[in-house]
């Protein structure tokens, strides 16, 4: 369809439609205030490898186009999860290595701490002890959302300080608590207890891990991820959670939304995903309509909008990519998606693998994901790659920053 590069097309579209560019300027404090993290251009696939029907039965083979339940998470290609083991100096090891200290996520560019010595006994003399828990603490007023948390004995700030004490863990002194978006990239939706790739992240406990992101509405709370099934939640900063340090990764802009020429779609120029601007309205009365999971898949597959017919129901990572954790009610850009307030819960194409009668959804009032029975009714906002003639996924290249601070 296009004969010039997709990067050039995005630049031209952005220029021509400059009046429609939608940045996160919603009257809520800037992203850094809540340490909410900026947009990833590269999200890994969710990890699912199996198709299911509405009753949770495995469909093998997966449905073909036009059949019920076609269009699930696993049926669309994307950046497969890829990790590399690193030694204590940050050098890459072979996958066969039996001992390693860090893991490089080859998709996001993030480097993660590996936990050790999981034996049910806390050892705060070892910062990498898998059993250690910490209260949430961040004394940097530019990032903590106005509430520094509980900075007593065994807190996250001291944990990070220990890793960054020169010469630093692995020779690096830029370790940090991950933002909620960074932490969510570790969740593998095909796994449970824990919902992470334990080949690379052994000793992960099926419990809650802190993010660095403060909840906007109640700043004495911070966001967390349950690595039992991978659901997101929040907790008092005084609570004791596990924590895994991270460093490096992508240098990202904020989401930049451009309204398409038809006015009915929105292109995210960071991920190069094109979104249905208004949630599905099957009755045509101007009000978004809810539908069950099977019907949601079918609706997205049959959708023709903005001159395109290759729409799909987004997977849980794709839908998370447009969530803005620095605002609430909704945690989504209202200029780009003006109907979001009236449409708080959206289906994803991702099944809850441990209990496949459920599928994941995203609630945009507070930005929490969750799961519900597939017979339940939620709203639908379809997605497509921003250029059907280009190989999927159409993400901007990751830029890895491994420099010392």
N, C-alpha and C positions, 0 to 999 in steps of 0.2 A: 504493500500500500504506500509506503514511504520510501523515497529514494535517497534521503539525506539522513544523517545520524540523529538518533533520538535525543542526544544531548543538545544538538543545535535546535531541534524542534521545540524542546522544552524552553530554551532561551528565547526563541522567537515568540512562542506562546506567552511567556511571561511578560515580554516587552509589549506585545500587542494588547494584552489584557491587563496591563499594569494596574488599572483601577480596580481590578477584581482580586488582586493579590491579597491574601488573608493571613496576616501574622497573628500570633497570640498576644493581643493587646486588649484584653477584655476587662481592664480595670482591676484585675487581680494582680498582686505583686509579681515581680518578674520570676522566671523559672528558678533562678539561683536561690531565691528566698526560701524555697521549700526543698531545695536540693532534688528537684523532681526529675532532673535529667532531660536532655534534649533528644531529638528524634534519632533513631537508628536508620541508616540507609539499608542496612543488611540485617534482617531477622532470620534466624535459622528456621527450618521447617519444624513442626511441632513434635515430630518423632513417630507419629502414627504410621502404621504400615498395613492396616486391615480395614475393610469396609464392614459396616453393620447396617441392619435394618432398624425399624423403629422399636422392635421388641428386644433388641440387643443381640440378635442372632448374627453370626459372622456370614458375610456374603462373599463367597469364593467361587468364581472370580467376582471382582467388583462389578457393579452394574455398568451397562453400556449406555451411551447417550440415548435419551428418550425413555429409559427404564426408570421405575421408582427408585429413589435414593441415589440417583446419579449426581455427581458433583460434590462428593465428600472431600474433605481435607486431603486424604492420601492420593486422590485422583489428579491432583495438580502438582507439577514439578516445582521445585524450589531449591534454595541453598541447603543441601543436606548437612546435617551436623558433622563436624570434623574437628577433632582435637589432636593436639600434640603434647606429649609428655616432656617436661623440662626438668633439668637437674637443678641443684641448689645455686648454680651460677646463671641459670636461665638458658643454658644450651639445650638444643633439641635432642631428645633421646629416641631410640627406636620404640615402636609400639610394644615390642616384646620386653621392654625394661620392667624389672620387678620392683624397682624403687624409683620414685620421682618426687619432686618437691612442689612443682607448679604445673599448671595446665594452660596451654595457649588455645583459645577458641579461634580456629582458623577462619570462621565466618565473621565474627564480630571484631576480631583483633584484640579482645580482652584477655588478660592473663590473670588466672585465678590461683589463689592459695589452695594447697592440698592439705587436708586435715590428717592427723595421725593419732596413734595411741588411743583408739577407742576401746575403753575397758570399763566404762561406767564410773570412773573416778576422775574428778576434776584436778587438773594440775596447772595452776596459773604461772608456774615457772616455765612452762612450755606454751608459748603463744599459739602453737598449732594444735594443741590438744583438742580432739574432737568433742570432748565432753564439757568443755568450758562454756559457760553462758555469761552474758554481760547485759547490764542495763544500757539504755540508749543515751548517749551523751555527745553533744556537739556544741562547744562554746563559741563557735564562729557565728555571730549574729547575721552574717550575710547568707547563711545556708540553713539555719536551724528553724526557720519559720517563726521566730520570736519566742521559742521555748527550748532551752538548752538541754532539757531532759534531766536525768538523774545521774550526776557525775560523782557518785561515791565510789566505793571499792568495786573493782572489776567492771569497768564500763568500756564502751566501744572506743572512746577517744584514747584511753590509755592503751587499749589493745592495738590500735593503729600506730600509736606513737612508738610502741615497742618494736613493731615491724620496720618502722622508718628510722630508727636510731642508727646513725651511720656506723658501718657502711651500708646498712639496710638489708632487708631480706632479699637474697638473690642479687645483691649489689644495687638495688633500687630503693629510693626513698619517697616514692609517690604512691604508696599503697593507700587505699581508702575503703570505706564501707560502700558497697555498690548502691546505686540508685535503684528504684523499684523496677525500672525498665531493664537495667542491666541484670538484675537478679532474676527477672522473669525469663531471660534468654536461656538460663540453665535448665528450666523445667522441661522434662521430656514427657509428653502426654501419653506415651505408650507404656510408661512404667509407673509403679506405685511402691510406696513404703521402702525406699524413697523414690520420688519421681525425678530421677536424675540418672545419668549414665555412670553407674558405679564402676565400670571398667577404668574410667579416668578419675572419678571422684569417689574413691573408697572412703569408708568411715563416715559417710553422710548419714545423719540421724533423721529419721522420719518425724520431723517436728518443725518448729517455726524458726526462720532465720531473718534477722533484721535487714532492712534496707536503710539507706541514708535519708529517705524521703519522708518529710513530715506531712501528716494529714492536714489539709487546709482548714477544715471546719473546726477541728479540735486539735490545737497545736501541741497538746500534751500527749498526743498519739503519734506513732510513726507506722509506716506501712511495713508489712512483713509477708513472707511467702511460706505456706505450709508445704514442706517437701514430703507430705504423705501422698496427696494427689496433685499438688501443684497449685492449689487455690491461693488467691491473694486475700489478705485481711489487714487489720491494724491492731495495735496493742498500745497500752500505756507505756510511755518511755521508761517508766520505773520497773517494767517487767524484765524478767531474765530470759533472753533469747540466745540462740546460737548465732554466730556471725562468720561469714567467709569473706576475706579481703580480696580486692581486685585492683588492677592497675592497667594503664594503657588503654587501648581501644580506639574507637573512632573519634575524630574531631568532627562534630556534627553541628549543622545549623539548626535553628528551630524549624518546626514544620512550616512549610510555605505552601499555601493552598491557592490554586488558580482555578477560577470558575471556567468551565469549558464553553466553547462558542454557543452551544445550545442553551446554556444557562441551567441545564439539568444535571450536569456532572461537575465534579471537582477533582482536579489533579493535584496530588501531593508531589511536589517537585523534589522532595528528599527521597522518597521511596519509589517514585514513578508508578504509583498505584492510582488508578482513576476510580472515583467513588460515585455512587448514586447520591445525588445531593439531597433529595427528599426521600425519606423512608417509603417502602412499598405502600402504594395506595391502590388496592385491587378493585375497590368499588368506584374509584374516580370521584369521590366526594370532597377531595382536598384534605382528608384526614388520614394519617397513617393507619394501616390495618395490621392486626396481629394474625399469625398463622402458626401451625405446628411445624415441627422440624422437617418432615417429609415435604410438606407443601412449600416450605421456605427454600429448600434445595431446588425444587421444580420451578418455582417462581424465578429465581435468579438465573437458572439455566435457559429459561424461555424469554428472558427480558431483552428487549430491543430498545436502546436508549442512546441518544447522542450520536446516532449513526453507527452504533456498534451492537453486536449480538453475542459477544464472547464474555458475558457477565457470569459471575459465580457468587456463591455464598462465601464470605471471607473466612479463613481459618482463625483460630484464637490469637495467633501472633499478629496477623494482618490487622485485625480489629483493634488490638492493643496499640498498634502503631499510631493511631490517630487520637489516642487518649492523652489529654493534657493534665498531668497530675498537679499542676500549680493552680488549678481552678476547680470549681465544683458547681453542680446543679445548673448546667451540665459540665462534665469534664471533657468538653469537646468544643471546638470553635463554632460559635453560633453564627458568625458571619458566613462561614463556609457551609455550615449545616444548620440552617435556621429553624428546622423543625425538631431539633434534638431535645428540647425541654419536654415536648409532649410524647417523646419516644424513648423512655428510659432504659429498656432492656432489648438487646439485639441478639439474635441467634448467630452462632458461628457454625462452620461446617465440621467442627471437631468433636468427636465422640469422647465421653469419659471412659477410657478403655477399661479400668477396673470394674465399672458398672455400666455396660454399654446400652442400657435402657435410657441413660442420661446423655445429654450433650452440653457443651460449654456455651455460655452466653456472656455478654458484657453489659454491665449496668453503668450507664454514663452519668447518672446522678452524682455518684461518688467515685466512679472509676474502678469498682470492684468487679472481678470476674466471678463466676459461679457456674453451677450446673443444675439442670432441671430435666424432668422427664420429657422425652421427645414428643409426647402427646400434648404438652403444654403449648401455649400460644405466646409468642413474642414478636417483636418487630423485625424488619429485614432491611438492611442497607447493603446492596450488592457492590461488588468490586470487580475490576478487571485490570490487566496490565496496560500501561499507558500506550503501548504500541503493539498491536497484534502481530505485526510482521517481524518483531524482534524476539529473540529467544528469551524464554522466561528464566529467571525473574528479571524484571527491569529495575534493578536497584542501582543507585549511584555507587561507585567503587568505595570500599572502605579505606580510610586513611588512618594508618596506625601510628600512634605517637609513643615511641619507646624512649624518648629523651629523658634525661634526668631533670628534675625541677631546678 
